[in-house]
Amino acid sequence: MVLRDHRRCTTIYLILLCFCVNALSSLAEDTISGNKTLSGNQTLVSAGESFELGFFKPGNSPRHYIGIWYKKVPKQTVVWVANREAPVSDPNSAKFQISAGNLVLLNELGAEIWSTALNSTSNAAAVLRDNGNLVLSDASGSSNPRSGEILWQSIDNPVHTWLPGGKIAYDKITGKKQLLTSWKNEEDPAMGLFSLELDPNGSQYLIKWKRSEEYWTSGAWNGHIFSLVPEMRLNYIYNFSFVNNTNETYFTYSLYNPAVISRFIMDVSGQIKQQSWVNDDWNLFWTQPREQCQVHDFCGGFGSCKNSLPFCSCLSGFRVRNESDWELNDYSGGCVRELSLQCESNGNGTGSNGRGDRFLPVSNVKLPVNAQPLMAGSGGECESSCLSNCSCTAYAYEEGGGCSVWGGELVNLQQLNEGDGSGKVIHIRLSASSQVFSASKNSKGSMIGVVLGCVGGALVVAAVVVGLIWRRRRRGGGTTKAVEGSLVAFAYKDLQNATKNFSDKLGGGGFGSVFKGTLPDSTAIAAKKLDSITQGEKQFRTEVSTIGTIQHVNLVRLRGFCSEGSKKLLVYDYMENGSLDSHLFHANKGKFLEWKTRYQIALGIARGLSYLHEKCRDCIIHCDIKPENILLDTEFCPKVADFGLAKLMGRDFSRVLTTMRGTRGYLAPEWISGVAITAKADVYSYGMMLFELVSGRRNSENSEDGTVKYFPSWAANATVNGGDVLGQLDPVLDRNADAEQVLKICKIACWCIQDDENIRPSMGQVVQILEGLMDVNVPPVPRSLQVFVESQEDIVFFTDSSSTEQSSQARSNASSASSNSKNNSTVSSKG
């Protein structure tokens, strides 16, 4: 019995001993030396457990690679790949080891598929360091492989990731460039189309397509930032430096806080991205180019790019060339024709069925690159010239711009957003047998009768309208002129008649009062009588003409004006659903704005302001963004009103302290500092308005107990500290909203009202965040809101007649807020 127990104990001891030996042998180290190899799931782990090296397979790919990834990031994020062009299929049979002084990778057949390729016979060892750098060093004569001479290191051979401490350099001796090159797609680390390199002729970076076609530059280094990357002004996370010596030129960067996990990548999107790991996800600090469609040939031949998801689509009459690549966000293969051109069949532009090829017009586009000018006196001539040439695939004709034609695949064609006034029309060559034409032909016959009937009816109506206008003109004796530019020059008497002597007042503001009216053709208008106009006739007409040229789906359209002595009026389209404030603060319980509508209103307003700030020839600052100046059409599409009036009224942005009137509750802190106002003042007002859009009440209101409730303070603290997001909603919504969207809007609002204007996002960034193209980090609570919570008496708001006697306490608060905001990170983008 004792012997049996002894044997049992011996067996258990041997099993435990074997288990311990196996466990110890599988423990990851940070060094490969001697005869040690890595296979299967064996890995190296850096001393501080920041990085790990081993075999990995990206996504659902069956291929395996040797790579380095973050150990502390749950979502496997690879920063370096050895055999990016030569994967292995069986990592259990492959070996990563030291051989003849080199690091080598042998595939399952024992063939060498990757090597450091050094002419070295030293006793080498490789160490994975805690900065993600795999270092091969000479371990001869030293028991510590970390102290030997460095023979090779991965950080000098980057793939798509530039880690802190690394460099992207140009070797002046050999002329060799270090490239940061994108993966082919999300599951294939092979060399992709896009690369970042240092310009050998200047201190700037370039992004190129196929290492040849340059489509983005950082601008020159000015000692602090790249001139075309203004986001780098917020340089409190990354410390960039430029080195230029006799041997090489390079940039490098480090982190002010080493605990931050951050990387710089050349993405498969063709954009460079600076990312940090925050709140269990990669958040982008900045990305360039800012818009996806600025990336050269991103959607491939005959692909159409749009700066909103999905980015790429095929033109009508075309289909995706490779569906599996598109699913992996690799659109480079572009699109192919669904039907071959008749011209390609017989070489003369007309097929045997006599129908030949036709052209399909595609409107509101940015034309493709590589257009060839062609002499043509008309659109018909331009079309005929293209049709007679089998290699011509598209043409565009513009009065005054002439004829342009394209041969081969169309590249960089971009579909513009609705309301963008810069769109052109391009005519795409297709087979006449294409279903695109068949569908229109089938419906054509059924439409003829309708069209003829409509034409006849329209003629009758037109005759009646002309008669009414003639009669009204004779009775009113008005002198309304036809058109001045794109605007109608109204007579004052005609507007008096239209508005019934200005009896139906719609509202008023800092620029004047608005009255509803009806033109002789029954068109409803809103006429604004301007107050305190000091400009002369010529200057007034010039400014109004400028405003009239600005057209966007989210801006109220100016129809015309009146200028007779001191009588100055602007005439706008009438908006059936009135102003936003009437739906937020005065709506009845049975009829209110649902959350989906509110979100689209926030997006529409942002698009309108972005157009004013960034798309117009000169930046237009609104200066009075508030719900009263946001009008809603029949579909509740928001229209920004009163844009351009600040300049029209002769406001001097460099002397805002005494000359600018704003609205209580929406004024940015810089109004009290006396500095020149920028577009970021509108951003602040927009942020304050977002809080009202969420809550359905004024930001500052008296409660039943007589105390003042300031919603932005409560919302900002709840947003930053992870409070009840849906609890911030307008009570009439009964918490019925998308919680992620509510949180997103509250974050945006907090960023927009930061005390330091440099921390606030641009309206273009706001649009991208709301469209889902950019992420937004958790914002800091603005110091001014914190001060309000601590001492409500210290906050000073300004009314329409802002006094020059400003509180010194308010100045101090604004200064402290600005200083505090600079220590926090800002919005970030998906790109």
QUIHU-V306457 format. One record per helix or strand of 2 or more residues. SS is the DSSP state (A for helix, B for strand). FROM is the first residue (numbers start at 1). TO is the last residue. If there is no record, write none. Layout:
BEGIN
ss:SS from:FROM to:TO
ss:SS from:FROM to:TO
END
This chain:
BEGIN
ss:A from:2 to:26
ss:B from:31 to:33
ss:B from:37 to:38
ss:B from:43 to:45
ss:B from:51 to:56
ss:B from:64 to:70
ss:B from:78 to:81
ss:B from:95 to:99
ss:B from:102 to:106
ss:B from:112 to:115
ss:B from:124 to:128
ss:B from:134 to:138
ss:A from:145 to:147
ss:B from:150 to:153
ss:A from:154 to:156
ss:B from:161 to:162
ss:B from:167 to:171
ss:B from:180 to:185
ss:B from:188 to:198
ss:B from:205 to:209
ss:B from:213 to:217
ss:A from:230 to:233
ss:B from:238 to:244
ss:B from:248 to:255
ss:B from:262 to:266
ss:B from:272 to:278
ss:B from:281 to:288
ss:A from:292 to:294
ss:B from:303 to:305
ss:B from:312 to:314
ss:B from:318 to:320
ss:A from:323 to:327
ss:B from:335 to:337
ss:A from:342 to:346
ss:B from:357 to:366
ss:B from:372 to:374
ss:A from:379 to:387
ss:B from:392 to:398
ss:B from:402 to:407
ss:B from:413 to:415
ss:B from:424 to:431
ss:A from:435 to:476
ss:B from:487 to:489
ss:A from:492 to:498
ss:B from:505 to:509
ss:B from:512 to:518
ss:B from:524 to:530
ss:A from:537 to:548
ss:B from:558 to:564
ss:B from:567 to:573
ss:A from:580 to:584
ss:A from:595 to:615
ss:A from:627 to:629
ss:B from:630 to:632
ss:B from:638 to:640
ss:A from:645 to:648
ss:A from:653 to:659
ss:A from:669 to:672
ss:A from:680 to:695
ss:B from:700 to:702
ss:B from:708 to:710
ss:A from:711 to:720
ss:A from:726 to:728
ss:A from:731 to:733
ss:A from:739 to:752
ss:A from:763 to:770
ss:A from:783 to:790
ss:A from:792 to:794
ss:A from:808 to:821
END
